[in-house]
């Protein structure tokens, strides 16, 4: 069981690392417009623009969110391994993981459509950016954020209370976990529109905050502390000339 979970962890981390490598090279290439400066090229159609942004956002969400979901996925894998050892019906871990990633694919589609008017830089203006920062800080302190974070921090409790049999059940559990994770982090992800979606330093900082919130013992307090910091920063930006 240990070797199997180690293999699953290595595979998921490799997927996340591949996503980050893709984002690095996409950010350094024509996707951010630097390689096309001064070139007379026709504007891409909205479908092409949104599709390109969707791929970028999907890779970003995979790289940012998959490591933080690793404890939940490994607990699911352990339960499946024990059921298989007893000769009981089990479902591959990939089905649960697919349900989780489907939620973030849906968020990526929404973000890609929202990005379309902003261009590939995906950065909002200072006033709207200040509002998003302030709102993200407020949300960090809400009961909904706390409830979603508690579910994400308690893999065994989540699976034992929401266990469903079969592939459809595993997919649904993955979707449910993804929705809790989305409820925990959606406004933090909206901060990407403030720093720029192609700003990998900004994305890595947010991914680190999400990881700390979910995995460290003091994660709940760190979430609240980051909320207060964001409120203060947002208020400063709103008051700035």
Buried (B, 14 or more C-beta within 10 A) or exposed (E): EEEBBEEBBEEBEEBBEEBBEBBEEBBEEEBBEEEEEEEEEEEEEEEEBBBBBBBBBBBBBBBBBBBBBBBBBBBBBBBBBEEBEEEEEBBEBBBBBBBBBBBBBBBBBEBBBBBEEBEBEBBBEEEEBBBBBBBBBBBBBEEEBBEBBBBBBBBEEBBEEEEBEEBEBBBBBBBBBBBBBBBBBBBBBBBBBBBBBBBBEBBBEBBEBBBBBBBEEEBBEBBBEBBEEBBEBBBEBBEEE
